[in-house]
Amino acid sequence: MIEAMKEIGEYALEKENKDLSDIVSILVEDPATNESYKHVFFIKLVSINDSFEFKGIEHQEYSKEKIKKYLYKSGSSRGPDITPTSRITEVKKTFSNKIIGWFSKPLDEAKPILDNNEVQYLEILGQYIKENEEAILSELESKVTSVDAKEKSILSLMFEENGSIKYIGDIEAFRKILKNNGALKFYSKYGVVSKDENKVCSICKLCKEVYGFVTPYEFYTVDKPGFVSGGFDQSKAWKNNPVCLECALKITAGKEYIEKYMSFKLYRFNYLLIPKFITKEHKKDEENLFRIFQQFKNKKFNFDKDYQYFLQENEEDILEILSKQENFLNLNFQFYEKSNSAYRILLYVEDILPSRLNKLFDIKGAVDKKSIFTKNYDNNDTKPIRFTLGNIGHFFLNGRGNSNMDKYFLEIINGIFTFKAIDYDFLLKHIMDRIREDFLADKSTNLSLLLGFQMLDFLNQLKLLANYEGGKYLSSKDLVALLEDVEFKEENKYEEHINKIFSEFESFFNTDAKRAIFLEGILTQYLLNVQWHNRNNTPFRAKLRGLNLDERYVKRLLPEIQNKLEEYNANYYKDLESLIAKYMVQSGTNWKMPNDEISFYFVLGMNLSNYLKSFMNNKEENND
């Protein structure tokens, strides 16, 4: 990840016209934060022997080409900046705090890195400016107030030496101070200095001065035992991860770019999407990729009409766009949480090729087109159900009271992106937990059921359902006595139409037991419809045991459902009962199905009962 950050940092710095071989070019900031900065005022000083002479205030137009000359880097909002170049707010206040003030504490802190001549030079300079404060301020105020008040200004120093002009950025002492300030956080922490000279940088492999506290995120710390090789000597932290200043600055620039353009959200989880380029032969592709990220974040990306959501429904994400890229890069997902200054990585998914994303979208497209998902049969709502990672969140998030849910959710996300199998029974348990919650709360189970079935279908087509065998066909006829009142027919009006579902989801209806349970769920819903039509109530619902069903109970329910339909003089479903009987007989005994799976197929039938509505006769429709 660090190498990827460095590459992204190089791109970001180049776009800012930074010279990657010049530390100062990387460190300096543009003092003009917007186009209103038009003017730069210089306190012009001439070197005379071992002192200076004030030569007035020089006024220039701001120029981007002179950013290195200005040598600006922001400091404390209340104190001086890193060098005596500052943005002007109130003239007197800026001159006092940012210029005169710089020659006190900032200069004192910088003395250890300067030689004696440089220290003496700056002390004399500061003393002269302080002694001539009144004259300098008088002319400065006159010059600054003469320009348009709507236009902003910058204040700096200028030196005339032997007839030539030098800016702050031309003087080595100021450059040293800027470099040291830029490096300080990388080698000084906890009151300890960790750096060494002429060591190999772990990033660029060149022999340079290296630092021990270079880390883009605070999950790497050296304030605890075990993080520092060779013991608990923090000054030796550089041995763990030696990084030179140039690489450290590039990594920092990369981090800033990533957080600005490659930071996204899935539910309450923040994540970074970090590209790592496989080769250096696709410069144009790299440029285009960065442009995509920038346009997406700036909401200037034009999505085509066939755009597919993958993370969450109705929230545009960048993944489909990236899935269309060539395999010149890997994508790395870093899910994290921040608490105060602490940074914790929750999940790191690495080396995902665009072609892998493309496969996910291909499977998603095939699943979304399944007939039962193109139309939601709950209350005649025709809105299609599309698979997104939101399906998973429906069962594993939404405040369901289990502290492990976040972990489970992220583990499933990891499995999908890395093609690692996910246990079928585990998924089914959580799907049924949510469906049972809905059922017991007297809510519709339709949405949870379809979202769960769609998730299973998506994972199954990716071949990611672990421990999913689907059972075996059995030939035992032990149920004949139970079903002796059922009349078998060679022609069954339901069979042709229900087989459309069975064939569309062949791997899910690959045993007679599953088909029988599913069809019995349909018949149960028809009974509930009849009860509601006749009594405005559904007392048989209490017989479903909160959707905690097993093989024995499902078999026992069938004749009870038939008897209830006869009591209401509304048994219009002889063909359906005959079909259930057929599959029950063929399924034999000992289905070897977990109770969650039995319950799932049963409630699946209940919720898809309307799928057969168009094939019913008029009496059936009137009782639906």
C-alpha positions in Angstrom: 0.0 0.0 0.0 2.9 2.4 0.8 4.3 2.0 -2.6 0.9 2.7 -4.2 0.6 5.9 -2.0 4.1 7.0 -3.2 3.1 6.6 -6.9 -0.2 8.5 -6.3 1.8 11.1 -4.5 4.1 11.6 -7.4 1.2 12.1 -9.7 -0.4 14.6 -7.3 2.8 16.6 -6.9 3.5 16.6 -10.7 0.0 18.0 -11.2 0.9 20.8 -8.8 4.0 21.5 -10.9 6.3 20.3 -8.1 9.8 19.2 -8.9 10.0 15.7 -7.6 13.8 15.9 -7.3 13.7 19.1 -5.2 12.5 18.8 -1.6 11.8 22.5 -1.3 9.6 22.4 -4.4 7.5 19.6 -2.7 7.3 21.4 0.7 6.4 24.9 -0.4 2.8 26.0 -0.5 1.1 28.4 -2.7 0.3 31.5 -0.6 -2.5 32.4 -3.0 -5.4 30.2 -1.9 -7.7 31.7 -4.5 -7.7 34.2 -7.4 -8.3 37.2 -5.2 -4.6 37.2 -4.2 -3.1 39.7 -6.7 -0.3 41.4 -4.9 3.0 40.7 -3.2 4.7 43.3 -1.0 8.4 42.9 -0.2 10.3 44.5 2.7 13.4 45.3 0.6 16.7 45.2 2.5 20.3 45.8 1.4 23.2 44.0 3.0 25.8 46.5 4.2 28.9 45.0 5.9 27.4 43.1 8.8 24.0 44.9 8.9 21.1 45.9 6.7 19.5 49.0 5.3 15.8 49.4 4.6 15.2 50.3 1.0 11.5 50.6 1.0 8.5 48.4 0.1 8.6 46.8 -3.3 5.2 45.9 -4.9 4.9 43.1 -7.4 2.0 41.2 -9.0 1.6 37.7 -7.6 3.1 35.1 -9.9 2.7 31.3 -9.7 6.2 31.0 -11.3 7.7 32.6 -8.1 6.1 30.2 -5.5 9.5 28.7 -4.7 10.9 32.2 -4.4 8.2 33.2 -1.9 9.0 30.0 0.1 5.7 30.1 1.9 4.5 27.3 4.3 1.7 27.9 6.7 2.2 27.7 10.4 0.0 28.5 13.4 -3.0 30.7 12.7 -2.1 32.8 15.7 1.7 32.7 15.4 4.3 33.0 12.7 4.4 30.8 9.6 7.3 28.5 8.9 9.2 31.2 7.0 8.7 35.0 7.1 6.3 35.0 4.2 2.6 35.4 5.1 -0.8 36.3 3.8 -1.8 39.8 4.9 -4.9 40.1 7.0 -4.5 43.4 8.9 -1.2 45.0 7.9 0.0 45.9 11.4 -1.0 42.6 12.9 0.5 40.6 10.1 3.8 42.5 10.2 4.1 42.2 14.0 3.0 38.5 14.4 4.2 36.9 11.2 7.4 38.9 10.4 8.8 40.3 13.6 7.4 37.4 15.5 9.2 34.9 13.3 12.6 36.0 14.6 11.8 34.9 18.1 10.5 31.4 18.8 10.7 29.9 15.2 14.3 31.1 14.8 15.3 29.8 18.2 13.9 26.4 17.4 15.8 26.3 14.1 19.2 27.2 15.5 20.3 23.6 16.0 20.2 22.8 12.3 21.9 26.1 11.2 25.6 26.9 11.2 27.0 29.8 13.3 27.1 32.2 10.3 23.5 31.5 9.4 22.3 32.0 13.0 24.2 35.3 13.2 22.9 36.4 9.8 19.3 35.8 10.9 19.7 37.3 14.3 21.1 40.5 12.9 18.3 40.6 10.3 15.6 40.2 12.9 17.1 42.8 15.2 17.3 45.3 12.3 13.6 44.8 11.3 12.5 45.2 14.9 14.5 48.4 15.4 13.1 49.9 12.2 9.5 48.6 12.8 7.9 52.1 12.7 9.5 53.2 9.3 8.8 49.8 7.7 5.2 49.7 8.9 4.4 53.2 7.8 5.4 52.6 4.2 3.9 49.2 4.2 0.5 50.4 5.3 0.7 53.2 2.7 1.5 50.7 -0.2 -1.1 48.1 0.8 -4.0 50.5 1.3 -3.3 51.9 -2.2 -4.5 48.8 -3.9 -8.1 47.6 -4.4 -9.5 46.5 -1.0 -11.2 43.5 -2.7 -7.8 42.2 -3.8 -5.7 40.3 -1.3 -2.0 40.6 -0.7 1.1 38.6 0.5 4.0 39.9 2.6 7.6 38.7 2.3 11.3 39.8 2.4 13.6 40.8 -0.4 17.4 41.2 -0.3 19.8 43.2 -2.5 23.3 41.8 -2.4 26.1 43.1 -4.7 23.5 44.5 -7.1 21.5 41.2 -7.4 18.1 40.5 -5.9 17.4 37.5 -3.7 14.1 36.3 -2.3 13.7 34.2 0.8 13.6 31.1 -1.4 17.1 31.9 -2.6 18.7 31.9 0.8 20.0 28.6 2.1 19.2 29.3 5.8 15.5 29.7 5.1 15.5 26.6 2.8 17.1 24.5 5.6 14.5 25.7 8.0 11.7 24.7 5.6 13.2 21.3 5.0 13.7 20.6 8.7 10.1 21.6 9.4 8.9 19.2 6.7 11.0 16.4 8.1 10.4 17.0 11.8 7.3 14.9 12.1 9.0 12.0 10.4 11.9 11.7 12.9 10.8 13.4 16.1 8.0 12.1 18.3 7.4 11.4 22.0 10.4 13.6 22.7 12.6 11.1 20.9 14.6 11.6 17.7 14.8 8.6 15.4 17.0 9.1 12.3 20.3 8.1 10.8 22.5 9.1 7.9 23.7 7.0 4.9 21.2 4.2 5.3 19.1 2.5 2.6 15.5 3.9 2.2 13.0 1.0 2.3 11.0 2.7 -0.5 13.5 4.1 -3.1 16.4 1.8 -2.1 18.8 4.7 -2.2 21.3 5.5 0.5 20.2 8.7 2.3 19.2 10.1 5.7 16.3 8.0 6.9 13.6 8.6 9.5 11.8 6.2 11.9 8.4 7.7 12.3 7.1 7.7 8.7 3.7 6.3 8.6 0.6 7.5 6.7 -1.8 6.2 9.4 -1.6 5.8 13.1 -2.1 2.0 13.2 1.7 1.8 13.1 3.0 3.2 16.3 6.3 2.9 18.2 5.0 3.9 21.6 4.3 0.3 22.6 6.7 -2.6 23.2 7.0 -4.9 20.3 6.8 -2.3 17.5 10.5 -1.5 17.5 13.0 -4.0 16.4 15.8 -4.6 18.8 13.8 -3.7 21.9 12.0 -0.7 23.2 14.5 1.9 22.1 12.3 4.4 20.2 15.4 6.1 18.7 16.0 2.9 16.8 12.6 3.0 15.2 14.2 3.9 11.8 15.4 0.3 11.6 11.9 -1.0 11.4 10.9 1.2 8.4 13.7 3.5 7.2 12.2 6.1 4.8 14.0 9.1 3.3 12.5 12.6 3.3 11.7 12.6 -0.4 9.7 9.3 -0.2 8.0 10.4 3.0 6.8 13.6 1.4 5.5 11.7 -1.7 3.7 9.2 0.6 2.1 12.1 2.5 1.0 13.8 -0.8 -0.4 10.4 -1.9 -2.3 10.1 1.3 -3.8 13.6 0.9 -4.8 12.8 -2.7 -6.4 9.5 -1.7 -8.4 11.0 1.1 -9.6 13.7 -1.2 -10.5 11.7 -4.3 -10.5 8.0 -3.4 -12.4 8.0 -0.1 -15.9 6.5 -0.1 -18.5 5.1 2.2 -20.5 1.9 2.4 -23.2 2.1 5.0 -21.4 3.4 8.1 -18.0 2.1 6.9 -15.5 4.4 5.5 -13.1 2.9 2.9 -10.3 4.0 0.6 -10.1 2.6 -2.9 -6.4 2.7 -3.7 -5.1 1.8 -7.2 -1.8 0.1 -7.7 -0.4 0.2 -11.2 1.1 -3.1 -12.4 3.4 -1.6 -15.1 4.6 1.8 -16.1 3.6 1.3 -19.7 0.1 2.7 -19.5 0.7 6.4 -18.7 -2.4 7.6 -20.6 -4.5 5.0 -18.9 -3.2 6.1 -15.5 -4.0 9.8 -16.4 -7.5 8.7 -17.4 -8.0 6.7 -14.2 -7.1 9.7 -12.0 -9.4 11.9 -14.1 -12.2 9.4 -13.4 -11.7 9.6 -9.7 -11.5 13.4 -9.7 -14.6 13.8 -11.9 -16.6 11.3 -9.8 -15.7 13.1 -6.5 -16.5 16.5 -8.0 -19.8 15.1 -9.3 -18.9 15.8 -12.9 -19.0 12.2 -14.2 -21.7 11.4 -16.7 -23.2 7.9 -16.1 -24.7 6.0 -19.0 -28.3 4.9 -18.9 -27.2 1.3 -18.2 -25.2 2.2 -15.1 -25.4 -0.6 -12.5 -25.3 0.0 -8.8 -23.3 -2.5 -6.8 -22.6 -1.0 -3.3 -26.1 0.4 -2.4 -29.2 0.9 -4.3 -29.7 4.5 -5.6 -26.2 5.6 -4.4 -23.8 5.9 -7.4 -20.5 4.2 -6.8 -17.4 4.1 -8.9 -17.0 0.3 -9.2 -18.8 -0.2 -12.4 -16.7 2.5 -14.1 -13.5 0.8 -12.8 -14.7 -2.6 -13.9 -14.4 -1.4 -17.5 -10.7 -0.6 -17.2 -8.0 -2.9 -18.6 -5.9 -5.0 -16.2 -3.1 -2.5 -15.9 -3.8 -2.0 -12.2 -4.9 -3.7 -9.0 -7.5 -2.1 -6.7 -7.1 -2.2 -3.0 -9.9 -1.6 -0.6 -9.1 -0.3 2.9 -12.1 -0.2 5.3 -11.3 1.7 8.4 -12.6 3.6 11.4 -11.1 6.7 13.1 -11.5 7.5 16.7 -9.8 10.7 17.8 -6.2 10.3 16.6 -6.4 6.5 16.4 -6.8 4.8 13.0 -8.0 1.2 12.8 -8.1 -0.9 9.7 -11.2 -3.1 9.7 -10.6 -4.9 6.4 -7.9 -4.7 3.7 -8.8 -6.3 0.4 -5.9 -6.2 -2.0 -5.0 -6.9 -5.6 -8.5 -6.8 -7.2 -8.2 -6.7 -11.0 -10.8 -4.7 -13.0 -11.6 -8.0 -14.7 -12.7 -9.5 -11.4 -15.0 -6.5 -10.8 -16.3 -7.0 -14.3 -17.2 -10.6 -13.5 -19.1 -9.5 -10.4 -21.1 -7.1 -12.6 -21.7 -9.8 -15.2 -23.1 -12.2 -12.5 -25.1 -9.3 -10.9 -26.6 -8.6 -14.3 -27.7 -12.2 -14.8 -29.2 -12.4 -11.3 -31.1 -9.1 -11.6 -32.8 -10.4 -14.8 -34.3 -13.4 -13.0 -38.1 -13.3 -13.4 -38.9 -13.2 -9.7 -36.6 -10.2 -9.2 -37.7 -8.1 -12.1 -41.1 -7.7 -10.5 -41.6 -7.4 -6.8 -44.9 -9.4 -6.1 -45.5 -7.7 -2.7 -48.7 -5.7 -2.9 -48.4 -5.5 -6.7 -45.3 -3.3 -6.5 -43.6 -3.5 -9.8 -40.2 -2.1 -8.7 -37.5 -4.6 -9.6 -35.0 -5.9 -6.9 -31.4 -5.5 -7.9 -28.5 -7.2 -6.1 -26.2 -4.8 -4.3 -24.0 -5.2 -1.2 -27.0 -3.6 0.5 -28.6 -7.0 0.4 -26.0 -8.2 2.8 -26.3 -5.2 5.0 -30.1 -5.9 5.3 -29.3 -9.1 7.2 -26.0 -8.2 8.9 -26.4 -4.6 9.8 -29.3 -2.3 10.5 -28.7 -2.4 14.3 -29.7 -6.0 14.8 -28.1 -6.1 18.2 -25.2 -8.5 17.6 -21.7 -7.1 18.2 -20.3 -9.5 15.6 -22.5 -8.3 12.8 -20.0 -5.7 11.5 -17.3 -8.3 11.4 -19.6 -10.8 9.6 -20.6 -8.1 7.0 -17.0 -7.2 6.2 -16.0 -10.9 6.0 -18.7 -11.5 3.4 -17.6 -8.4 1.5 -14.1 -9.7 1.5 -15.3 -13.1 0.2 -17.1 -11.5 -2.7 -14.2 -9.4 -3.8 -11.5 -12.1 -3.3 -13.7 -15.1 -4.4 -13.4 -16.8 -1.0 -16.2 -19.3 -0.1 -18.9 -18.3 2.4 -20.7 -20.9 4.5 -24.2 -21.6 3.2 -25.6 -22.6 6.6 -24.2 -19.5 8.2 -25.9 -17.2 5.6 -29.1 -19.1 5.7 -29.3 -18.8 9.5 -29.0 -15.0 9.4 -31.4 -14.7 6.5 -34.0 -16.7 8.4 -33.3 -14.7 11.6 -34.3 -11.5 9.8 -37.3 -13.2 8.1 -38.5 -14.5 11.4 -38.2 -11.1 13.0 -40.4 -9.7 10.3 -42.9 -12.5 10.6 -43.2 -12.3 14.4 -43.6 -8.5 14.1 -46.5 -9.1 11.7 -44.5 -7.4 8.9 -44.3 -8.6 5.3 -41.5 -11.0 4.8 -41.4 -10.5 1.1 -38.5 -8.0 0.9 -36.3 -9.9 3.3 -37.0 -13.2 1.5 -36.3 -11.9 -2.0 -33.1 -10.0 -0.9 -31.9 -13.2 0.9 -32.7 -15.5 -2.1 -31.0 -13.0 -4.5 -27.9 -12.9 -2.3 -27.7 -16.7 -2.3 -28.2 -16.9 -6.0 -25.5 -14.3 -6.6 -23.0 -16.2 -4.4 -24.0 -19.5 -5.9 -23.3 -18.3 -9.4 -19.9 -17.1 -8.3 -19.4 -20.6 -6.8 -18.9 -19.1 -3.4 -21.4 -21.1 -1.3 -19.4 -23.4 0.9 -21.0 -26.6 2.2 -23.8 -26.3 -0.3 -24.5 -29.7 -1.8 -28.2 -29.5 -2.3 -29.0 -33.1 -1.1 -29.7 -36.2 -3.1 -32.7 -37.6 -4.9 -34.4 -40.3 -2.8 -36.9 -42.9 -4.0 -38.5 -44.1 -0.7 -42.3 -44.3 -0.7 -42.8 -44.0 3.0 -45.2 -41.1 2.6 -47.8 -42.9 0.6 -50.0 -43.5 3.6 -49.8 -39.8 4.6 -50.9 -38.8 1.1 -53.4 -41.6 0.3 -56.3 -39.1 -0.1 -54.4 -37.2 -2.8 -55.4 -38.0 -6.4 -52.4 -38.0 -8.8 -53.0 -36.6 -12.3 -50.8 -36.9 -15.4 -51.7 -33.4 -16.5 -51.1 -30.7 -13.9 -51.8 -27.1 -14.8 -49.4 -25.9 -12.1 -46.4 -28.1 -13.1 -45.6 -26.4 -16.4 -45.6 -22.9 -14.9 -43.9 -23.8 -11.6 -41.1 -25.6 -13.6 -40.2 -22.2 -14.9 -39.0 -21.2 -11.5 -37.4 -24.6 -10.9 -35.4 -24.4 -14.1 -34.5 -20.7 -13.6 -33.1 -21.6 -10.2 -32.1 -25.2 -11.0 -29.3 -25.5 -8.4 -31.7 -24.3 -5.6 -34.5 -26.7 -6.5 -32.3 -29.8 -7.2 -34.1 -32.1 -4.8 -37.7 -33.2 -4.6 -37.8 -32.3 -0.9 -37.0 -28.6 -1.7 -39.7 -28.6 -4.4 -42.2 -30.1 -2.0 -41.5 -27.7 0.8 -41.6 -24.7 -1.6 -45.0 -25.8 -3.1 -46.4 -26.4 0.4 -45.4 -22.8 1.3 -47.4 -21.6 -1.7 -50.4 -23.7 -0.7 -50.2 -22.4 2.9 -50.3 -18.8 1.6 -53.4 -19.6 -0.5 -55.1 -20.9 2.7 -54.1 -17.7 4.5 -55.6 -15.7 1.6 -58.9 -17.7 1.9 -59.0 -17.1 5.7 -58.4 -13.4 5.2 -61.1 -13.2 2.5 -63.7 -15.0 4.8 -62.7 -13.9 8.3 -60.5 -10.8 7.8 -58.1 -12.8 9.9 -55.5 -15.6 9.4 -55.6 -17.9 12.4 -53.6 -20.7 10.6 -50.6 -18.4 10.8 -50.2 -19.4 14.4 -49.6 -23.0 13.2 -46.4 -22.0 11.4 -44.4 -21.9 14.7 -42.7 -18.6 13.9 -41.2 -20.2 10.8 -39.2 -22.6 12.8 -40.0 -25.7 10.8 -38.6 -29.2 10.4 -39.2 -32.1 8.1 -41.6 -33.9 10.4 -43.7 -30.8 11.0 -43.9 -29.8 7.3 -45.2 -33.3 6.4 -47.7 -33.0 9.2 -48.9 -29.6 8.1 -49.9 -30.7 4.6 -53.1 -32.7 5.5 -54.1 -29.9 8.0 -53.9 -27.3 5.2 -56.0 -29.5 2.9 -58.6 -30.1 5.7 -58.8 -26.3 6.4 -59.4 -25.5 2.7 -62.2 -28.2 2.7 -63.8 -26.6 5.8 -63.9 -23.3 4.0 -65.3 -25.0 0.9 -62.5 -23.4 -1.0 -60.1 -26.2 -2.0 -59.5 -24.9 -5.5 -55.9 -26.2 -5.4 -56.2 -30.0 -6.1 -53.7 -29.8 -8.9 -51.2 -28.0 -6.6 -51.8 -30.6 -3.9 -51.2 -33.4 -6.4 -47.9 -31.8 -7.4 -46.9 -31.5 -3.7 -47.8 -35.1 -3.2 -45.7 -36.2 -6.1 -42.6 -34.5 -4.8 -43.2 -35.5 -1.2 -43.4 -39.2 -2.2 -40.3 -38.9 -4.4 -38.4 -37.1 -1.6 -38.6 -40.0 0.7 -37.5 -39.7 4.4 -34.5 -38.2 6.1 -34.1 -35.1 4.0 -30.9 -34.2 5.7 -31.8 -30.5 5.5 -31.2 -28.1 8.4 -34.3 -26.6 9.9 -33.3 -23.1 8.7 -33.2 -24.4 5.1 -36.6 -26.1 5.4 -38.1 -22.9 6.8 -36.4 -20.8 4.1 -37.9 -22.9 1.2 -41.3 -22.8 2.9 -41.4 -19.0 3.3 -40.0 -18.7 -0.2 -43.1 -20.5 -1.5 -45.4 -18.3 0.6 -43.9 -15.2 -0.8 -43.9 -16.4 -4.4 -47.5 -17.6 -4.3 -48.6 -14.7 -6.4 -46.3 -15.8 -9.1 -49.0 -18.3 -10.1 -51.8 -15.8 -9.9 -52.4 -15.5 -13.6 -52.8 -19.3 -13.9 -55.6 -19.5 -11.3 -59.3 -19.8 -12.1 -61.7 -17.1 -11.2 -62.7 -18.6 -7.9 -59.1 -18.8 -6.8 -58.5 -15.1 -7.8 -61.5 -14.0 -5.8 -60.0 -15.6 -2.7 -56.5 -14.3 -3.2 
